[in-house]
Amino acid sequence: MLKILKYSFYDLMRSRWSYVYFLFYLLLGVILLFLNNDLSKAIITLMNIIIILVPLIGTIFGVMYYYNSKEFTELLLAQPLKRSSIFLGQYFGVALSLSMSLVLGLGIPFIFYGLFKSAVIWDFSLLLINGSLLTFIFTALAFNIALSNENRIKGFGFAILLWLALAIIYDGFFLMSLIIFEDYPLDQLSIAGTMLNPIDLSRTLILLKLDISALLGYTGAVFKKFFGTNLGLIVSFVMLFMWVILPILRIVNKSKKKDF
């Protein structure tokens, strides 16, 4: 698996799209720091961008890489290699390369701006960890979609639909349910609804650490009140790691049963 991971990683690092992704975050960090003298304000702005953009990029890159390397994958399947090692190696190669582009692209301008001397270094670190986890989550979901659909158009369609559902549509339905059932106690529903969406969970995790009550909204406020800051962080991380682990387990299971 490690050899396949290294090949996939270096293959993507030579890709122009990886450089575009890296340069985008590099320029974004430079522009935000130029426009904002306060690092904390720049982190808040980055949060709003990363929460939406990182899942989209992870989903698209995951599906693209699977379909574009399909012939090479079939060649590997003819070798005495475990199927799970092949697909897990490709998955981790994609996820690691995207995460590295994110971390380096945003980390370099913030470090030059004096991040290590600032009190918000832990908030920025949490933002990068959160973005990396979202990359691993949505890349794994993308591989699951691609493994389940031989047709590229259907695969891309389901991938975009998944991102739209979790990034936009889910919040709309969730808010409507809170409004419709506002006469009932909704604390448990809000907590459960937050955990069922990794994007909402990531947003809540960052806002709990930043302690911005005005931006938390009803869901985040209940989450903070019920768990407390420290426990809320622990539970959020556990759920995010579960969002990573479960799709990976399905990749292993699906690769063993799929007829290539």
C-alpha positions as CSV (number, residue, x, y, z in Angstrom):
1,M,0.0,0.0,0.0
2,L,2.8,2.4,0.8
3,K,4.4,2.1,-2.7
4,I,1.0,2.9,-4.3
5,L,0.5,5.7,-1.8
6,K,3.9,7.2,-2.8
7,Y,3.2,6.8,-6.5
8,S,-0.2,8.5,-6.2
9,F,1.2,11.2,-4.0
10,Y,4.1,12.1,-6.3
11,D,1.9,11.8,-9.3
12,L,-0.5,14.4,-7.9
13,M,2.3,16.6,-6.7
14,R,3.5,16.8,-10.3
15,S,0.0,17.7,-11.5
16,R,-0.6,21.3,-12.4
17,W,-3.9,21.2,-10.5
18,S,-2.1,20.6,-7.2
19,Y,0.0,23.7,-7.9
20,V,-3.1,25.7,-8.7
21,Y,-4.8,24.5,-5.5
22,F,-1.6,25.5,-3.5
23,L,-1.3,28.9,-5.2
24,F,-4.9,29.6,-4.6
25,Y,-4.6,29.3,-0.9
26,L,-1.2,31.0,-0.9
27,L,-2.7,34.1,-2.6
28,L,-5.8,33.9,-0.4
29,G,-3.7,34.0,2.7
30,V,-1.6,36.9,1.4
31,I,-4.7,38.9,0.4
32,L,-6.6,38.3,3.7
33,L,-3.5,39.3,5.7
34,F,-3.1,42.4,3.5
35,L,-6.7,43.5,4.0
36,N,-7.0,42.5,7.7
37,N,-4.5,43.7,10.3
38,D,-6.0,41.3,12.8
39,L,-5.1,37.6,12.5
40,S,-8.2,36.5,14.2
41,K,-10.4,38.2,11.6
42,A,-8.5,36.6,8.8
43,I,-9.0,33.2,10.5
44,I,-12.8,33.8,10.7
45,T,-12.9,34.7,7.0
46,L,-10.8,31.6,6.1
47,M,-13.2,29.4,8.1
48,N,-16.1,30.5,6.0
49,I,-14.2,29.7,2.8
50,I,-12.6,26.4,3.9
51,I,-15.8,25.0,5.2
52,I,-17.4,25.2,1.8
53,L,-14.4,25.0,-0.6
54,V,-12.4,22.1,0.9
55,P,-15.2,19.5,0.7
56,L,-15.9,20.5,-2.9
57,I,-12.3,20.2,-4.0
58,G,-11.8,16.9,-2.1
59,T,-14.9,15.5,-3.7
60,I,-14.0,16.5,-7.3
61,F,-10.4,15.5,-7.0
62,G,-11.3,12.1,-5.5
63,V,-13.7,11.3,-8.3
64,M,-11.4,12.7,-11.0
65,Y,-8.4,10.7,-9.8
66,Y,-10.3,7.4,-9.6
67,Y,-11.7,7.7,-13.1
68,N,-8.5,9.0,-14.7
69,S,-6.3,6.3,-13.2
70,K,-8.8,3.5,-14.0
71,E,-6.6,1.8,-16.6
72,F,-3.6,1.9,-14.3
73,T,-5.7,0.5,-11.5
74,E,-6.8,-2.4,-13.7
75,L,-3.1,-3.1,-14.4
76,L,-2.4,-3.2,-10.7
77,L,-5.3,-5.5,-10.1
78,A,-3.7,-8.1,-12.4
79,Q,-0.7,-8.1,-10.0
80,P,-0.5,-10.2,-6.8
81,L,-1.6,-7.2,-4.7
82,K,-4.5,-6.8,-2.3
83,R,-7.4,-4.9,-3.7
84,S,-7.8,-2.9,-0.5
85,S,-4.1,-1.9,-0.6
86,I,-4.4,-0.6,-4.1
87,F,-7.5,1.6,-3.4
88,L,-6.4,2.7,0.0
89,G,-3.0,3.7,-1.4
90,Q,-4.6,5.8,-4.1
91,Y,-7.0,7.3,-1.6
92,F,-4.4,8.3,0.9
93,G,-2.2,9.7,-1.9
94,V,-4.9,12.0,-3.0
95,A,-6.0,13.1,0.5
96,L,-2.4,13.7,1.6
97,S,-1.5,15.8,-1.4
98,L,-4.6,17.9,-1.1
99,S,-4.0,18.4,2.6
100,M,-0.4,19.4,2.1
101,S,-1.4,22.0,-0.5
102,L,-3.9,23.4,2.0
103,V,-1.6,23.5,5.0
104,L,1.4,24.9,3.1
105,G,-0.6,27.3,1.0
106,L,-2.2,28.9,4.1
107,G,0.7,28.3,6.5
108,I,3.5,30.1,4.6
109,P,1.9,33.6,4.5
110,F,0.7,33.3,8.1
111,I,4.1,32.2,9.4
112,F,5.8,35.2,7.6
113,Y,3.1,37.5,9.2
114,G,4.2,36.4,12.7
115,L,1.8,33.6,13.5
116,F,4.2,32.0,16.0
117,K,4.3,35.2,18.0
118,S,0.5,35.5,18.0
119,A,-2.0,34.3,20.5
120,V,-4.2,32.8,17.8
121,I,-1.7,30.2,16.7
122,W,-3.9,27.4,18.2
123,D,-7.0,28.7,16.5
124,F,-5.1,28.7,13.2
125,S,-3.8,25.2,13.8
126,L,-7.4,24.0,14.6
127,L,-8.5,25.5,11.3
128,L,-5.8,23.6,9.3
129,I,-6.6,20.4,11.2
130,N,-10.2,20.8,10.5
131,G,-9.6,21.5,6.8
132,S,-7.4,18.4,6.5
133,L,-10.1,16.2,8.2
134,L,-12.7,17.6,5.7
135,T,-10.3,16.7,2.9
136,F,-9.9,13.1,4.1
137,I,-13.7,12.8,4.7
138,F,-14.9,14.0,1.3
139,T,-12.1,12.3,-0.7
140,A,-13.2,9.0,0.9
141,L,-16.8,9.7,0.1
142,A,-15.8,10.5,-3.5
143,F,-13.9,7.2,-3.8
144,N,-17.0,5.4,-2.5
145,I,-19.1,7.1,-5.1
146,A,-16.7,6.3,-7.9
147,L,-16.4,2.7,-6.8
148,S,-20.2,2.4,-6.9
149,N,-20.6,4.0,-10.4
150,E,-18.8,2.8,-13.5
151,N,-20.3,5.7,-15.5
152,R,-18.2,8.8,-15.1
153,I,-21.1,11.2,-15.7
154,K,-23.2,9.6,-13.0
155,G,-20.2,9.5,-10.7
156,F,-19.5,13.2,-11.1
157,G,-23.2,14.0,-10.8
158,F,-23.6,12.0,-7.5
159,A,-20.4,13.6,-6.2
160,I,-21.6,17.2,-6.8
161,L,-25.0,16.3,-5.4
162,L,-23.4,14.9,-2.3
163,W,-21.5,18.2,-1.8
164,L,-24.7,20.3,-2.4
165,A,-26.7,18.1,0.0
166,L,-24.2,18.5,2.9
167,A,-23.0,22.0,2.2
168,I,-26.3,23.8,1.3
169,I,-29.5,21.7,1.2
170,Y,-28.9,20.0,4.6
171,D,-28.8,23.3,6.5
172,G,-32.0,24.5,4.8
173,F,-34.0,21.4,5.8
174,F,-32.5,21.4,9.2
175,L,-33.4,25.1,9.8
176,M,-36.9,24.4,8.5
177,S,-37.3,21.5,10.9
178,L,-36.2,23.7,13.8
179,I,-38.7,26.4,12.8
180,I,-41.6,24.0,12.3
181,F,-41.0,22.2,15.7
182,E,-40.0,25.3,17.6
183,D,-42.6,24.6,20.3
184,Y,-40.8,21.4,21.2
185,P,-37.5,20.8,23.1
186,L,-35.0,20.6,20.3
187,D,-31.6,20.4,22.1
188,Q,-31.1,16.7,21.4
189,L,-32.3,17.1,17.8
190,S,-29.9,20.0,17.2
191,I,-26.9,18.1,18.6
192,A,-27.7,14.9,16.6
193,G,-28.3,17.0,13.4
194,T,-25.0,18.7,13.8
195,M,-23.1,15.4,14.2
196,L,-24.8,13.9,11.1
197,N,-23.2,16.5,8.8
198,P,-19.3,16.8,8.9
199,I,-19.5,20.4,7.5
200,D,-21.8,21.6,10.2
201,L,-19.7,19.7,12.8
202,S,-16.5,21.3,11.5
203,R,-18.0,24.8,11.7
204,T,-19.2,24.2,15.2
205,L,-15.8,22.8,16.3
206,I,-14.0,26.0,15.1
207,L,-16.6,28.4,16.5
208,L,-16.5,26.7,19.9
209,K,-12.7,27.2,20.0
210,L,-13.0,30.8,18.7
211,D,-15.8,31.5,21.2
212,I,-17.8,33.7,18.8
213,S,-21.3,33.4,20.2
214,A,-22.8,35.8,17.7
215,L,-21.9,33.4,14.8
216,L,-22.8,30.2,16.6
217,G,-26.5,30.3,15.9
218,Y,-29.0,28.1,17.6
219,T,-27.3,24.8,16.8
220,G,-23.8,25.8,17.9
221,A,-25.1,27.6,21.0
222,V,-26.9,24.5,22.2
223,F,-23.9,22.3,21.4
224,K,-21.6,24.5,23.4
225,K,-24.1,24.8,26.3
226,F,-24.7,21.0,26.5
227,F,-21.1,19.8,26.1
228,G,-19.0,22.6,27.3
229,T,-16.0,23.8,25.3
230,N,-13.5,21.0,26.1
231,L,-16.0,18.2,25.9
232,G,-17.4,19.6,22.8
233,L,-14.0,19.6,21.1
234,I,-13.4,16.0,22.1
235,V,-16.8,14.8,20.9
236,S,-16.4,16.8,17.6
237,F,-13.0,15.3,16.9
238,V,-14.3,11.8,17.6
239,M,-17.2,12.3,15.3
240,L,-15.0,13.7,12.5
241,F,-12.7,10.8,12.8
242,M,-15.7,8.5,12.5
243,W,-16.6,10.3,9.4
244,V,-13.2,9.4,8.0
245,I,-13.0,5.8,9.3
246,L,-16.5,4.6,8.1
247,P,-16.0,5.6,4.4
248,I,-12.5,4.1,4.4
249,L,-14.0,0.8,5.7
250,R,-16.6,0.9,3.0
251,I,-13.8,1.4,0.4
252,V,-12.1,-1.7,1.7
253,N,-15.4,-3.7,1.7
254,K,-16.5,-2.4,-1.7
255,S,-13.1,-3.1,-3.4
256,K,-13.2,-6.7,-2.2
257,K,-16.7,-7.4,-3.6
258,K,-16.5,-5.3,-6.8
259,D,-16.2,-7.1,-10.1
260,F,-13.6,-5.4,-12.2
